[in-house]
Amino acid sequence: MARVNPGEFLRQVRSESAKIVWPTRRETMVTAIMVVIMTALLATFFFGIDSAFSAIVQALLGLLS
């Protein structure tokens, strides 16, 4: 890997930094809302699955005693 002097490195960093495109406030809000919605849906799904498996295990353990 080629070594670059500090001045050239800083020029390259400044050049690459100029290419960054930050999301707008609206895009950030829409993305955050989608994350919250998907998290709630997955939490509900896994709660249902966990409850179903818990009921199955409790029923099976009830048969053994």
Secondary structure, 3 states (H helix, E strand, C coil): CCCCCHHHHHHHHHHHHCCCCCCCHHHHHHHHHHHHHHHHHHHHHHHHHHHHHHHHHHHHHHHHC
